[in-house]
């Protein structure tokens, strides 16, 4: 069991050596969440949910009926379901799915993912290309990795532009699905302000 406090929301989470970052909530995931501000009307997909940090946190903010979670791992799906119950959001829909293959929903306003960036690029390629199709127009994909150039180029090719923010040693990519007339948007690469870095360190931590 681990405990994570994210923006004053406390999550108690069962983990396993068979899932990513079992000892504590991953710092890259926390960096991504520091840039994520969902509203009640949003529909959010936690893609590659692991043991459920992103989806469960989001459900505590906007409601469990507005969140979908998925992972290819049986262990991850089982842990996410148990952790959703443990954190009082038992009705989140959680799918076992290889990427988007078994996710019936569309028109997400946000898709968040921390893909396996130590392997080849086939997984994030699928996530980005099919994620674009699954987003509502005006929807946003957030992805966090420790690599930059391939992801930046891929987001530009698919979305027409991307904002890249370096935070705590990670790159967070923020890509907006725009109408075809507005596709040609410049790439923005931002260093976080000192204020954002202080906010991240004070509000996002593991215990």
N, C-alpha and C positions, 0 to 999 in steps of 0.2 A: 504494500500500500504506500502511496505517496500523497502528499497534499500540495496543491498549487493555489496560490492566491493571485488572481488576475483582475486588476482594476477593482479591488475590494470584493470580488466574488471568490469564495473559497470552494475548491473542488477536491473531494477525496476520491482517489482513483486507484483501482487495482491494476497492476501491470504484470508483465511476464517477460522473461528473457527472450521469448520468441517474437516480441514486437519491438518497434523502434523506440529508443530512448526510455528504457524501463526504469532507470533510477530516478529520473526527474523529468518534468515537462521540458521538452527541447527548447533551447535558447532561440533557435531560428523561428520556431512556431510562436514563441512569445514576442519576438521582434515583429513578426507579421501581424499578430493580434494588436500590437500597440498602434498600428495604422488602420485598424478596422473598427468602424463605428456604425453598426447596423441599427436600423430603425424598425419600428413595429410592422411596417408594411413590407419589409424585405422578405425574400425567399432565398434561403442560404443552403449551399451544398458544401459539406466537409468531405472533400475527395481524397481518399487514402487516409481514413480517420484514425488509424492506429487504435489506441485504447480510449479515444474520444474527447481529447482536450478541447479542440476547436468547436465541435458540434455541441457538446454539452454546455460549454461556456456561452455559446451563442443562444442556445435554447433558454438559458436562464435570463437572458436579456429580452428576447423578442417572442418567446413562447415556443413550445415544442412542436406545435403544428406548422411552424414556418421553417423547420430545419430538416434536412435530409443528410444522412451520413452513409458512407460506403467504404469498403475495403475488400481487397482480394483475399485476405487472410481469414480463415475460419476463426483463429484465435483472436484476432483483432475485433471481428464482428461480435464474438461472444463477450469479450471484455467490455466493448462499448455498450452492449445491451445491459450488462450487469452494472456498469458505471452510471448509465442513464437512470436506472432504478435507484441506485445508491444516492444520486444527487437530485432526486425528486423531479426528474423529467422523463418518466418511463415510456411516454408515447412517441418519442422521436422515431421516425422511420429509418431503419438501418438495414442496408442491403449488402449482401455479399456480391461483389461485382468486380470484374476485370475492367478497370476504368469506368466508362459510361455504359458498357454493354447491357447491364441489367438494371439500369436506373431509368424508370419510365417517365420521370418528371422532365419538364422543360421550363423555359422562361424563368430561370434563376436570376435574381438580381445580383447575387454574389456567389462565386465559386472560390473556395480557398483550398490551397494544397501545398504540402511540403513533400515533394516527390523524392524518390530514391536517387539522388544525384551522384552517388558513387558508382552507379552502374552505367550502362550505355544510355543513349538518349531516346530509346524507343518509347519508354513510359511517358516522360514529359512531352514528347512529340504528340502522342495520342491525347494526353490531358489538354494540351493547348489547342490543338486542332478541333477536337470534339467539344471541348469546353466552350469555344466560340459559338458553336452551333447550339449549345444548350442554354446559353445566356439570353435573357430578354434584351431587346435593343436598349441601350443605355446601361446595361449590366456591367459588372466589373469582375475580373479575375485577379486574385492576389496569389502570388506564388513566391516561396522563399527557397533560396539555394545558397550554396557557397561558391557557385560558379556564376560567371557573368555573360561572356560574349555569346555563347551559343543560345542561351535563353533570350537575351536581348534581341538577337537577330531573328529568332523564331517568332517572338511576340510581334515584332515589326512586320514580318511577312504575313502573319495571320490577322492581326488586329489593326495594322496600319500605323501603330505607334505604341509606345510603352513608357511609363515612368519608372525609373530605377532608383531605389533609395538604399544606400548602404547604412546598415545599422548593426552595431555590436558584432561586426565581423561577418555579417550576412548581407545578401542582396535580396531586397524585396521588390518584386515586379508588380506593378499596378497597371492593368490594361483594361481599357474601356471599349465596349462594343458599340461602335458608332454606325450610323447610317452610311451608305456608300458615298454620299456626297461629302461626308466629313471624315473620310478615312485617312486622308493625308495630314496626320498630326505630327508635330515634332517629338523627338525623343527627349525626355527630360531626365537628367541624372543629378540627383540631389544628395548632398551630405546632410545628415540630420542636424538640426540646430542643437545647440547646447541645451536649450530648454527641453527639446524632445528627448535627448539622451537622458537628462535628469528624470523626466517623467517616466521613461521606460524603466529605468533602474529602480524607481520608487514604487511603481505600481505593478510590475510584472516580475514575480520571483517565485521560487520553489521553497518549500519547507520540508 
